Amino acid sequence: MITIKKIAQESSIGIVVYHYPAATNVELSPELIGELSEIDGIVGVKNTTDQEHTCKVIALTKDNEEFSVLTGFEHLILPTLAVGGHGATGIVHNLVPKEIVQMYDLFTKERDIAGAIAVNQKLLSLYDYVEAEPVPGPVKAGLDMLGIKGGSVRDPLVPASEELKQQMKQALSELGYEVETV
């Protein structure tokens, strides 16, 4: 049987552990993630779970400069950075990458906490909208609104509702984007 160590050793790229219990129905303890962080070739975790779990993972891996803790929840980007996490990977990044980078830079490079909070507050409704209906419908609709071909949603998933599209259109317009009707 192939072990995770063997896979990590044989991989030509770094491995990021995907920890999203709500989607996978598998809960990895902070201690297990800590153990995985010590394996050469495992470079991080996308920890899409509550902030308490994320804080414990950060505490267990903080001394490992080769390992990054990322949140998968947009609402937890700033709290994760504040407790020593390294960043985020999520859905909204596809729609407003400039704002996400701006918020990250304000917090991590410029140490402008108030500025980062202000950007985050502008994005709060969009965080909700991209997950208000089954993914990836909302983000595909948002991309279409921005003039980027989002593509069709494959069965059995459904496209974003007209009501949600209107809410997203309003949120993107308030952020200064020119949006197209989809």
N, CA and C atoms as an extended XYZ file, in Angstrom:
546
Properties=species:S:1:pos:R:3:atomname:S:1:resname:S:1:resid:I:1 pbc="F F F"
N         0.842       -1.177        0.000 N   MET     1
C         0.000        0.000        0.000 CA  MET     1
C         0.891        1.246        0.000 C   MET     1
N         0.489        2.231       -0.786 N   ILE     2
C         1.232        3.482       -0.880 CA  ILE     2
C         0.856        4.357        0.314 C   ILE     2
N         1.847        4.928        0.955 N   THR     3
C         1.589        5.802        2.092 CA  THR     3
C         1.635        7.259        1.655 C   THR     3
N         1.091        8.128        2.503 N   ILE     4
C         1.124        9.554        2.217 CA  ILE     4
C         2.567       10.059        2.135 C   ILE     4
N         3.461        9.488        2.934 N   LYS     5
C         4.875        9.884        2.872 CA  LYS     5
C         5.457        9.573        1.504 C   LYS     5
N         5.149        8.394        0.992 N   LYS     6
C         5.661        7.977       -0.317 CA  LYS     6
C         5.122        8.889       -1.416 C   LYS     6
N         3.823        9.194       -1.351 N   ILE     7
C         3.219       10.083       -2.347 CA  ILE     7
C         3.890       11.449       -2.291 C   ILE     7
N         4.088       11.988       -1.089 N   ALA     8
C         4.716       13.300       -0.943 CA  ALA     8
C         6.152       13.294       -1.467 C   ALA     8
N         6.879       12.223       -1.187 N   GLN     9
C         8.268       12.127       -1.647 CA  GLN     9
C         8.354       12.040       -3.168 C   GLN     9
N         7.409       11.351       -3.774 N   GLU    10
C         7.436       11.140       -5.218 CA  GLU    10
C         6.837       12.295       -6.013 C   GLU    10
N         6.129       13.190       -5.348 N   SER    11
C         5.475       14.295       -6.042 CA  SER    11
C         6.498       15.360       -6.428 C   SER    11
N         6.314       15.922       -7.598 N   SER    12
C         7.209       16.991       -8.039 CA  SER    12
C         6.685       18.371       -7.625 C   SER    12
N         5.520       18.387       -7.014 N   ILE    13
C         4.956       19.649       -6.514 CA  ILE    13
C         4.540       19.465       -5.058 C   ILE    13
N         4.411       20.576       -4.339 N   GLY    14
C         3.978       20.524       -2.949 CA  GLY    14
C         2.522       20.090       -2.848 C   GLY    14
N         2.211       19.371       -1.801 N   ILE    15
C         0.855       18.895       -1.553 CA  ILE    15
C         0.205       19.764       -0.489 C   ILE    15
N        -1.021       20.211       -0.777 N   VAL    16
C        -1.819       20.956        0.187 CA  VAL    16
C        -2.952       20.045        0.629 C   VAL    16
N        -3.057       19.817        1.921 N   VAL    17
C        -4.110       18.980        2.487 CA  VAL    17
C        -5.428       19.741        2.364 C   VAL    17
N        -6.435       19.063        1.857 N   TYR    18
C        -7.773       19.642        1.710 CA  TYR    18
C        -8.605       19.184        2.889 C   TYR    18
N        -8.870       20.098        3.823 N   HIS    19
C        -9.655       19.750        5.012 CA  HIS    19
C       -10.937       20.571        5.012 C   HIS    19
N       -12.015       19.928        4.593 N   TYR    20
C       -13.329       20.578        4.513 CA  TYR    20
C       -14.358       19.545        4.956 C   TYR    20
N       -14.481       19.343        6.268 N   PRO    21
C       -15.358       18.294        6.785 CA  PRO    21
C       -16.807       18.382        6.298 C   PRO    21
N       -17.328       19.591        6.111 N   ALA    22
C       -18.716       19.729        5.661 CA  ALA    22
C       -18.912       19.175        4.246 C   ALA    22
N       -17.852       19.193        3.448 N   ALA    23
C       -17.949       18.690        2.075 CA  ALA    23
C       -17.495       17.240        1.953 C   ALA    23
N       -16.524       16.845        2.770 N   THR    24
C       -15.950       15.502        2.626 CA  THR    24
C       -16.456       14.502        3.658 C   THR    24
N       -17.082       15.021        4.721 N   ASN    25
C       -17.554       14.185        5.828 CA  ASN    25
C       -16.394       13.473        6.531 C   ASN    25
N       -15.208       14.066        6.467 N   VAL    26
C       -14.018       13.537        7.138 CA  VAL    26
C       -13.409       14.665        7.958 C   VAL    26
N       -13.283       14.436        9.253 N   GLU    27
C       -12.697       15.427       10.156 CA  GLU    27
C       -11.268       15.022       10.490 C   GLU    27
N       -10.321       15.905       10.191 N   LEU    28
C        -8.929       15.684       10.553 CA  LEU    28
C        -8.643       16.487       11.814 C   LEU    28
N        -8.121       15.852       12.823 N   SER    29
C        -7.813       16.563       14.062 CA  SER    29
C        -6.654       17.531       13.822 C   SER    29
N        -6.585       18.600       14.610 N   PRO    30
C        -5.428       19.495       14.496 CA  PRO    30
C        -4.111       18.737       14.688 C   PRO    30
N        -4.114       17.755       15.579 N   GLU    31
C        -2.905       16.975       15.826 CA  GLU    31
C        -2.485       16.186       14.583 C   GLU    31
N        -3.448       15.600       13.872 N   LEU    32
C        -3.121       14.865       12.653 CA  LEU    32
C        -2.567       15.818       11.595 C   LEU    32
N        -3.183       16.973       11.449 N   ILE    33
C        -2.670       17.950       10.481 CA  ILE    33
C        -1.265       18.382       10.885 C   ILE    33
N        -1.035       18.523       12.192 N   GLY    34
C         0.316       18.841       12.679 CA  GLY    34
C         1.321       17.774       12.275 C   GLY    34
N         0.932       16.502       12.410 N   GLU    35
C         1.813       15.407       11.993 CA  GLU    35
C         2.058       15.441       10.487 C   GLU    35
N         1.010       15.675        9.719 N   LEU    36
C         1.155       15.736        8.260 CA  LEU    36
C         2.081       16.878        7.850 C   LEU    36
N         2.048       17.978        8.611 N   SER    37
C         2.874       19.143        8.270 CA  SER    37
C         4.364       18.846        8.357 C   SER    37
N         4.719       17.794        9.067 N   GLU    38
C         6.130       17.423        9.236 CA  GLU    38
C         6.652       16.538        8.101 C   GLU    38
N         5.769       16.109        7.222 N   ILE    39
C         6.175       15.262        6.099 CA  ILE    39
C         6.715       16.143        4.973 C   ILE    39
N         7.943       15.862        4.539 N   ASP    40
C         8.510       16.605        3.410 CA  ASP    40
C         7.589       16.478        2.210 C   ASP    40
N         7.301       17.601        1.603 N   GLY    41
C         6.444       17.608        0.418 CA  GLY    41
C         5.018       18.034        0.719 C   GLY    41
N         4.607       17.981        1.972 N   ILE    42
C         3.293       18.508        2.338 CA  ILE    42
C         3.535       19.933        2.801 C   ILE    42
N         2.989       20.883        2.041 N   VAL    43
C         3.356       22.282        2.224 CA  VAL    43
C         2.276       23.148        2.857 C   VAL    43
N         1.077       22.599        3.029 N   GLY    44
C         0.037       23.421        3.618 CA  GLY    44
C        -1.269       22.680        3.782 C   GLY    44
N        -2.236       23.420        4.332 N   VAL    45
C        -3.588       22.904        4.502 CA  VAL    45
C        -4.576       23.997        4.134 C   VAL    45
N        -5.584       23.612        3.365 N   LYS    46
C        -6.750       24.467        3.168 CA  LYS    46
C        -7.728       24.004        4.233 C   LYS    46
N        -7.821       24.774        5.304 N   ASN    47
C        -8.592       24.378        6.476 CA  ASN    47
C        -9.942       25.086        6.460 C   ASN    47
N       -10.894       24.454        5.824 N   THR    48
C       -12.226       25.027        5.694 CA  THR    48
C       -13.099       24.466        6.808 C   THR    48
N       -12.893       25.032        7.976 N   THR    49
C       -13.616       24.618        9.162 CA  THR    49
C       -13.642       25.793       10.127 C   THR    49
N       -14.133       25.558       11.342 N   ASP    50
C       -14.298       26.667       12.280 CA  ASP    50
C       -12.961       27.273       12.710 C   ASP    50
N       -13.033       28.478       13.247 N   GLN    51
C       -11.823       29.212       13.600 CA  GLN    51
C       -11.078       28.578       14.768 C   GLN    51
N       -11.792       27.928       15.693 N   GLU    52
C       -11.102       27.277       16.807 CA  GLU    52
C       -10.169       26.184       16.292 C   GLU    52
N       -10.646       25.375       15.362 N   HIS    53
C        -9.828       24.315       14.763 CA  HIS    53
C        -8.621       24.932       14.069 C   HIS    53
N        -8.869       25.983       13.299 N   THR    54
C        -7.785       26.647       12.573 CA  THR    54
C        -6.735       27.196       13.537 C   THR    54
N        -7.172       27.789       14.634 N   CYS    55
C        -6.222       28.309       15.637 CA  CYS    55
C        -5.352       27.195       16.205 C   CYS    55
N        -5.948       26.046       16.451 N   LYS    56
C        -5.173       24.917       16.978 CA  LYS    56
C        -4.158       24.429       15.950 C   LYS    56
N        -4.568       24.368       14.679 N   VAL    57
C        -3.639       23.949       13.628 CA  VAL    57
C        -2.480       24.932       13.530 C   VAL    57
N        -2.788       26.220       13.582 N   ILE    58
C        -1.735       27.239       13.516 CA  ILE    58
C        -0.771       27.074       14.686 C   ILE    58
N        -1.309       26.857       15.878 N   ALA    59
C        -0.451       26.688       17.060 CA  ALA    59
C         0.479       25.486       16.908 C   ALA    59
N        -0.018       24.412       16.312 N   LEU    60
C         0.786       23.195       16.160 CA  LEU    60
C         1.804       23.276       15.020 C   LEU    60
N         1.597       24.185       14.074 N   THR    61
C         2.476       24.240       12.898 CA  THR    61
C         3.261       25.545       12.795 C   THR    61
N         3.110       26.430       13.749 N   LYS    62
C         3.691       27.781       13.657 CA  LYS    62
C         5.206       27.804       13.480 C   LYS    62
N         5.886       26.795       13.959 N   ASP    63
C         7.346       26.778       13.853 CA  ASP    63
C         7.853       26.144       12.559 C   ASP    63
N         6.951       25.662       11.742 N   ASN    64
C         7.318       25.020       10.481 CA  ASN    64
C         7.184       26.042        9.353 C   ASN    64
N         8.298       26.652        8.977 N   GLU    65
C         8.284       27.689        7.949 CA  GLU    65
C         7.935       27.155        6.561 C   GLU    65
N         7.952       25.848        6.396 N   GLU    66
C         7.661       25.228        5.100 CA  GLU    66
C         6.188       24.854        4.959 C   GLU    66
N         5.358       25.222        5.949 N   PHE    67
C         3.952       24.808        5.966 CA  PHE    67
C         3.054       26.030        6.142 C   PHE    67
N         2.034       26.128        5.292 N   SER    68
C         1.099       27.256        5.337 CA  SER    68
C        -0.290       26.794        5.744 C   SER    68
N        -0.941       27.608        6.562 N   VAL    69
C        -2.325       27.347        6.949 CA  VAL    69
C        -3.194       28.388        6.260 C   VAL    69
N        -4.087       27.906        5.406 N   LEU    70
C        -4.999       28.758        4.649 CA  LEU    70
C        -6.423       28.464        5.085 C   LEU    70
N        -7.273       29.474        5.095 N   THR    71
C        -8.683       29.234        5.334 CA  THR    71
C        -9.394       29.105        3.999 C   THR    71
N       -10.460       28.342        3.989 N   GLY    72
C       -11.288       28.217        2.794 CA  GLY    72
C       -12.571       29.017        2.924 C   GLY    72
N       -12.765       29.663        4.067 N   PHE    73
C       -13.959       30.471        4.298 CA  PHE    73
C       -13.604       31.950        4.159 C   PHE    73
N       -14.250       32.629        3.200 N   GLU    74
C       -13.982       34.040        2.961 CA  GLU    74
C       -14.183       34.884        4.223 C   GLU    74
N       -15.230       34.586        4.983 N   HIS    75
C       -15.510       35.365        6.188 CA  HIS    75
C       -14.389       35.264        7.221 C   HIS    75
N       -13.528       34.267        7.095 N   LEU    76
C       -12.478       34.058        8.092 CA  LEU    76
C       -11.082       34.438        7.604 C   LEU    76
N       -10.993       35.152        6.493 N   ILE    77
C        -9.674       35.540        5.991 CA  ILE    77
C        -8.935       36.388        7.021 C   ILE    77
N        -9.520       37.494        7.429 N   LEU    78
C        -8.828       38.366        8.381 CA  LEU    78
C        -8.602       37.703        9.738 C   LEU    78
N        -9.606       37.014       10.312 N   PRO    79
C        -9.320       36.329       11.582 CA  PRO    79
C        -8.184       35.309       11.463 C   PRO    79
N        -8.109       34.617       10.331 N   THR    80
C        -7.044       33.632       10.149 CA  THR    80
C        -5.681       34.318       10.083 C   THR    80
N        -5.594       35.412        9.356 N   LEU    81
C        -4.338       36.163        9.303 CA  LEU    81
C        -3.974       36.700       10.693 C   LEU    81
N        -4.983       37.155       11.429 N   ALA    82
C        -4.736       37.756       12.745 CA  ALA    82
C        -4.163       36.768       13.752 C   ALA    82
N        -4.472       35.474       13.590 N   VAL    83
C        -3.955       34.480       14.540 CA  VAL    83
C        -2.738       33.740       13.999 C   VAL    83
N        -2.183       34.232       12.884 N   GLY    84
C        -0.942       33.664       12.380 CA  GLY    84
C        -1.061       32.792       11.152 C   GLY    84
N        -2.265       32.707       10.580 N   GLY    85
C        -2.425       31.961        9.334 CA  GLY    85
C        -1.760       32.696        8.184 C   GLY    85
N        -1.696       32.035        7.056 N   HIS    86
C        -0.933       32.564        5.929 CA  HIS    86
C        -1.769       33.126        4.797 C   HIS    86
N        -3.071       32.850        4.769 N   GLY    87
C        -3.889       33.358        3.685 CA  GLY    87
C        -5.157       32.555        3.519 C   GLY    87
N        -5.650       32.557        2.287 N   ALA    88
C        -6.933       31.928        2.007 CA  ALA    88
C        -6.975       31.444        0.572 C   ALA    88
N        -7.842       30.509        0.356 N   THR    89
C        -8.190       30.103       -0.997 CA  THR    89
C        -9.683       29.858       -0.980 C   THR    89
N       -10.378       30.528       -1.868 N   GLY    90
C       -11.832       30.446       -1.834 CA  GLY    90
C       -12.456       30.732       -3.176 C   GLY    90
N       -13.744       30.967       -3.123 N   ILE    91
C       -14.531       31.162       -4.341 CA  ILE    91
C       -14.528       32.624       -4.779 C   ILE    91
N       -14.708       33.533       -3.832 N   VAL    92
C       -14.843       34.947       -4.166 CA  VAL    92
C       -13.586       35.503       -4.834 C   VAL    92
N       -12.460       34.848       -4.597 N   HIS    93
C       -11.196       35.286       -5.192 CA  HIS    93
C       -11.282       35.329       -6.722 C   HIS    93
N       -12.138       34.486       -7.287 N   ASN    94
C       -12.315       34.462       -8.738 CA  ASN    94
C       -12.974       35.735       -9.257 C   ASN    94
N       -13.784       36.384       -8.427 N   LEU    95
C       -14.527       37.567       -8.854 CA  LEU    95
C       -13.809       38.873       -8.527 C   LEU    95
N       -13.209       38.940       -7.360 N   VAL    96
C       -12.609       40.199       -6.910 CA  VAL    96
C       -11.169       39.985       -6.418 C   VAL    96
N       -10.301       39.457       -7.281 N   PRO    97
C        -8.931       39.179       -6.830 CA  PRO    97
C        -8.180       40.433       -6.382 C   PRO    97
N        -8.431       41.570       -7.027 N   LYS    98
C        -7.722       42.794       -6.646 CA  LYS    98
C        -8.045       43.187       -5.205 C   LYS    98
N        -9.308       43.073       -4.839 N   GLU    99
C        -9.721       43.436       -3.485 CA  GLU    99
C        -9.160       42.460       -2.453 C   GLU    99
N        -9.119       41.182       -2.787 N   ILE   100
C        -8.567       40.190       -1.863 CA  ILE   100
C        -7.074       40.451       -1.656 C   ILE   100
N        -6.353       40.725       -2.732 N   VAL   101
C        -4.922       41.029       -2.620 CA  VAL   101
C        -4.721       42.333       -1.855 C   VAL   101
N        -5.542       43.325       -2.133 N   GLN   102
C        -5.442       44.595       -1.411 CA  GLN   102
C        -5.638       44.381        0.092 C   GLN   102
N        -6.658       43.624        0.466 N   MET   103
C        -6.921       43.357        1.878 CA  MET   103
C        -5.737       42.624        2.516 C   MET   103
N        -5.218       41.626        1.807 N   TYR   104
C        -4.078       40.865        2.304 CA  TYR   104
C        -2.862       41.765        2.498 C   TYR   104
N        -2.565       42.580        1.491 N   ASP   105
C        -1.407       43.471        1.574 CA  ASP   105
C        -1.568       44.517        2.670 C   ASP   105
N        -2.772       45.070        2.797 N   LEU   106
C        -2.998       46.043        3.865 CA  LEU   106
C        -2.714       45.417        5.226 C   LEU   106
N        -3.159       44.190        5.414 N   PHE   107
C        -2.993       43.533        6.702 CA  PHE   107
C        -1.560       43.072        6.932 C   PHE   107
N        -0.984       42.376        5.949 N   THR   108
C         0.306       41.723        6.176 CA  THR   108
C         1.512       42.613        5.886 C   THR   108
N         1.435       43.461        4.888 N   LYS   109
C         2.600       44.255        4.500 CA  LYS   109
C         2.576       45.667        5.080 C   LYS   109
N         1.423       46.301        4.990 N   GLU   110
C         1.318       47.681        5.442 CA  GLU   110
C         0.905       47.793        6.906 C   GLU   110
N         0.473       46.689        7.477 N   ARG   111
C         0.009       46.672        8.875 CA  ARG   111
C        -1.101       47.696        9.111 C   ARG   111
N        -1.922       47.886        8.073 N   ASP   112
C        -3.060       48.811        8.145 CA  ASP   112
C        -4.312       47.988        8.434 C   ASP   112
N        -4.512       47.671        9.707 N   ILE   113
C        -5.617       46.813       10.118 CA  ILE   113
C        -6.957       47.459        9.768 C   ILE   113
N        -7.089       48.756       10.056 N   ALA   114
C        -8.349       49.450        9.771 CA  ALA   114
C        -8.652       49.423        8.274 C   ALA   114
N        -7.625       49.602        7.443 N   GLY   115
C        -7.824       49.550        5.994 CA  GLY   115
C        -8.250       48.171        5.527 C   GLY   115
N        -7.616       47.141        6.086 N   ALA   116
C        -7.983       45.763        5.729 CA  ALA   116
C        -9.408       45.460        6.154 C   ALA   116
N        -9.785       45.922        7.334 N   ILE   117
C       -11.157       45.711        7.807 CA  ILE   117
C       -12.148       46.423        6.891 C   ILE   117
N       -11.812       47.626        6.450 N   ALA   118
C       -12.700       48.378        5.559 CA  ALA   118
C       -12.926       47.628        4.244 C   ALA   118
N       -11.867       47.081        3.667 N   VAL   119
C       -12.012       46.304        2.429 CA  VAL   119
C       -12.864       45.067        2.707 C   VAL   119
N       -12.580       44.389        3.800 N   ASN   120
C       -13.341       43.194        4.160 CA  ASN   120
C       -14.826       43.518        4.292 C   ASN   120
N       -15.156       44.620        4.929 N   GLN   121
C       -16.556       44.981        5.120 CA  GLN   121
C       -17.259       45.251        3.797 C   GLN   121
N       -16.533       45.806        2.825 N   LYS   122
C       -17.120       46.029        1.503 CA  LYS   122
C       -17.451       44.706        0.806 C   LYS   122
N       -16.724       43.656        1.167 N   LEU   123
C       -16.877       42.359        0.501 CA  LEU   123
C       -17.865       41.417        1.199 C   LEU   123
N       -18.332       41.781        2.394 N   LEU   124
C       -19.146       40.857        3.187 CA  LEU   124
C       -20.362       40.309        2.449 C   LEU   124
N       -21.116       41.167        1.770 N   SER   125
C       -22.305       40.656        1.079 CA  SER   125
C       -21.915       39.718       -0.055 C   SER   125
N       -20.830       40.022       -0.739 N   LEU   126
C       -20.384       39.151       -1.827 CA  LEU   126
C       -19.947       37.788       -1.288 C   LEU   126
N       -19.307       37.763       -0.108 N   TYR   127
C       -18.957       36.491        0.521 CA  TYR   127
C       -20.212       35.628        0.683 C   TYR   127
N       -21.290       36.262        1.147 N   ASP   128
C       -22.545       35.531        1.339 CA  ASP   128
C       -23.124       35.057        0.010 C   ASP   128
N       -23.131       35.923       -0.977 N   TYR   129
C       -23.772       35.600       -2.252 CA  TYR   129
C       -23.114       34.443       -2.987 C   TYR   129
N       -21.779       34.350       -2.947 N   VAL   130
C       -21.126       33.289       -3.719 CA  VAL   130
C       -21.435       31.899       -3.166 C   VAL   130
N       -21.939       31.843       -1.926 N   GLU   131
C       -22.283       30.549       -1.342 CA  GLU   131
C       -23.755       30.446       -0.958 C   GLU   131
N       -24.572       31.411       -1.397 N   ALA   132
C       -25.991       31.420       -1.047 CA  ALA   132
C       -26.768       30.308       -1.745 C   ALA   132
N       -26.260       29.878       -2.860 N   GLU   133
C       -26.882       28.812       -3.640 CA  GLU   133
C       -25.785       27.818       -4.007 C   GLU   133
N       -26.174       26.652       -4.513 N   PRO   134
C       -25.141       25.641       -4.797 CA  PRO   134
C       -24.015       26.152       -5.697 C   PRO   134
N       -22.807       25.919       -5.229 N   VAL   135
C       -21.594       26.253       -5.969 CA  VAL   135
C       -21.496       25.275       -7.134 C   VAL   135
N       -21.100       25.686       -8.308 N   PRO   136
C       -20.462       26.937       -8.680 CA  PRO   136
C       -21.386       27.938       -9.376 C   PRO   136
N       -22.703       27.730       -9.322 N   GLY   137
C       -23.640       28.617      -10.013 CA  GLY   137
C       -23.407       30.096       -9.769 C   GLY   137
N       -23.328       30.529       -8.510 N   PRO   138
C       -23.144       31.967       -8.261 CA  PRO   138
C       -21.843       32.535       -8.818 C   PRO   138
N       -20.751       31.830       -8.668 N   VAL   139
C       -19.481       32.382       -9.152 CA  VAL   139
C       -19.456       32.401      -10.681 C   VAL   139
N       -20.060       31.418      -11.331 N   LYS   140
C       -20.127       31.433      -12.796 CA  LYS   140
C       -20.956       32.618      -13.277 C   LYS   140
N       -22.068       32.894      -12.585 N   ALA   141
C       -22.893       34.052      -12.942 CA  ALA   141
C       -22.112       35.343      -12.722 C   ALA   141
N       -21.376       35.418      -11.614 N   GLY   142
C       -20.573       36.602      -11.336 CA  GLY   142
C       -19.504       36.837      -12.394 C   GLY   142
N       -18.856       35.772      -12.818 N   LEU   143
C       -17.853       35.905      -13.879 CA  LEU   143
C       -18.494       36.414      -15.165 C   LEU   143
N       -19.656       35.858      -15.511 N   ASP   144
C       -20.375       36.331      -16.706 CA  ASP   144
C       -20.678       37.823      -16.600 C   ASP   144
N       -21.104       38.275      -15.413 N   MET   145
C       -21.420       39.697      -15.200 CA  MET   145
C       -20.196       40.578      -15.427 C   MET   145
N       -19.028       40.041      -15.106 N   LEU   146
C       -17.791       40.809      -15.251 CA  LEU   146
C       -17.213       40.725      -16.661 C   LEU   146
N       -17.919       40.011      -17.541 N   GLY   147
C       -17.453       39.880      -18.916 CA  GLY   147
C       -16.437       38.775      -19.114 C   GLY   147
N       -16.334       37.898      -18.136 N   ILE   148
C       -15.441       36.744      -18.211 CA  ILE   148
C       -16.341       35.519      -18.346 C   ILE   148
N       -16.138       34.731      -19.374 N   LYS   149
C       -17.024       33.587      -19.604 CA  LYS   149
C       -16.930       32.601      -18.448 C   LYS   149
N       -18.009       32.522      -17.665 N   GLY   150
C       -18.066       31.603      -16.533 CA  GLY   150
C       -18.414       30.183      -16.945 C   GLY   150
N       -19.113       30.048      -18.043 N   GLY   151
C       -19.492       28.725      -18.519 CA  GLY   151
C       -20.773       28.220      -17.886 C   GLY   151
N       -21.214       27.099      -18.381 N   SER   152
C       -22.458       26.497      -17.912 CA  SER   152
C       -22.215       25.656      -16.676 C   SER   152
N       -23.250       25.537      -15.879 N   VAL   153
C       -23.212       24.661      -14.723 CA  VAL   153
C       -23.651       23.281      -15.199 C   VAL   153
N       -22.882       22.268      -14.850 N   ARG   154
C       -23.206       20.912      -15.270 CA  ARG   154
C       -24.233       20.269      -14.342 C   ARG   154
N       -25.098       19.444      -14.924 N   ASP   155
C       -26.077       18.694      -14.142 CA  ASP   155
C       -25.360       17.803      -13.147 C   ASP   155
N       -25.875       17.617      -11.999 N   PRO   156
C       -27.203       18.004      -11.508 CA  PRO   156
C       -27.210       19.368      -10.837 C   PRO   156
N       -26.116       20.124      -10.902 N   LEU   157
C       -26.066       21.445      -10.277 CA  LEU   157
C       -26.908       22.428      -11.076 C   LEU   157
N       -27.242       23.538      -10.455 N   VAL   158
C       -28.131       24.513      -11.086 CA  VAL   158
C       -27.453       25.873      -11.172 C   VAL   158
N       -27.853       26.660      -12.187 N   PRO   159
C       -27.304       28.014      -12.280 CA  PRO   159
C       -27.880       28.899      -11.173 C   PRO   159
N       -27.268       30.046      -10.969 N   ALA   160
C       -27.744       31.000       -9.966 CA  ALA   160
C       -29.138       31.493      -10.327 C   ALA   160
N       -29.945       31.735       -9.321 N   SER   161
C       -31.300       32.258       -9.532 CA  SER   161
C       -31.227       33.711       -9.997 C   SER   161
N       -32.290       34.181      -10.603 N   GLU   162
C       -32.343       35.571      -11.057 CA  GLU   162
C       -32.239       36.529       -9.877 C   GLU   162
N       -32.863       36.179       -8.758 N   GLU   163
C       -32.796       37.034       -7.568 CA  GLU   163
C       -31.349       37.178       -7.084 C   GLU   163
N       -30.634       36.070       -7.025 N   LEU   164
C       -29.244       36.121       -6.588 CA  LEU   164
C       -28.387       36.892       -7.582 C   LEU   164
N       -28.643       36.717       -8.866 N   LYS   165
C       -27.880       37.459       -9.875 CA  LYS   165
C       -28.040       38.961       -9.672 C   LYS   165
N       -29.255       39.395       -9.358 N   GLN   166
C       -29.493       40.824       -9.126 CA  GLN   166
C       -28.736       41.314       -7.897 C   GLN   166
N       -28.719       40.506       -6.840 N   GLN   167
C       -27.990       40.875       -5.626 CA  GLN   167
C       -26.489       40.959       -5.902 C   GLN   167
N       -25.980       39.997       -6.646 N   MET   168
C       -24.554       40.003       -6.971 CA  MET   168
C       -24.213       41.183       -7.872 C   MET   168
N       -25.086       41.464       -8.829 N   LYS   169
C       -24.866       42.593       -9.739 CA  LYS   169
C       -24.766       43.888       -8.934 C   LYS   169
N       -25.660       44.062       -7.974 N   GLN   170
C       -25.647       45.253       -7.126 CA  GLN   170
C       -24.347       45.331       -6.322 C   GLN   170
N       -23.950       44.214       -5.725 N   ALA   171
C       -22.729       44.188       -4.910 CA  ALA   171
C       -21.496       44.497       -5.759 C   ALA   171
N       -21.402       43.917       -6.931 N   LEU   172
C       -20.255       44.177       -7.811 CA  LEU   172
C       -20.253       45.624       -8.295 C   LEU   172
N       -21.432       46.171       -8.587 N   SER   173
C       -21.533       47.577       -8.999 CA  SER   173
C       -21.064       48.493       -7.885 C   SER   173
N       -21.464       48.188       -6.647 N   GLU   174
C       -21.053       49.005       -5.497 CA  GLU   174
C       -19.540       48.959       -5.282 C   GLU   174
N       -18.910       47.891       -5.749 N   LEU   175
C       -17.456       47.790       -5.654 CA  LEU   175
C       -16.750       48.503       -6.800 C   LEU   175
N       -17.539       49.067       -7.735 N   GLY   176
C       -16.963       49.817       -8.828 CA  GLY   176
C       -16.810       49.065      -10.133 C   GLY   176
N       -17.355       47.858      -10.200 N   TYR   177
C       -17.243       47.068      -11.416 CA  TYR   177
C       -18.362       47.405      -12.385 C   TYR   177
N       -18.018       47.434      -13.678 N   GLU   178
C       -19.042       47.527      -14.714 CA  GLU   178
C       -19.566       46.126      -14.917 C   GLU   178
N       -20.848       45.950      -14.737 N   VAL   179
C       -21.415       44.605      -14.830 CA  VAL   179
C       -22.391       44.518      -15.992 C   VAL   179
N       -22.376       43.350      -16.592 N   GLU   180
C       -23.279       43.083      -17.708 CA  GLU   180
C       -24.462       42.295      -17.188 C   GLU   180
N       -25.587       42.411      -17.858 N   THR   181
C       -26.763       41.628      -17.515 CA  THR   181
C       -26.574       40.231      -18.068 C   THR   181
N       -26.856       39.231      -17.247 N   VAL   182
C       -26.729       37.834      -17.672 CA  VAL   182
C       -28.068       37.157      -17.648 C   VAL   182
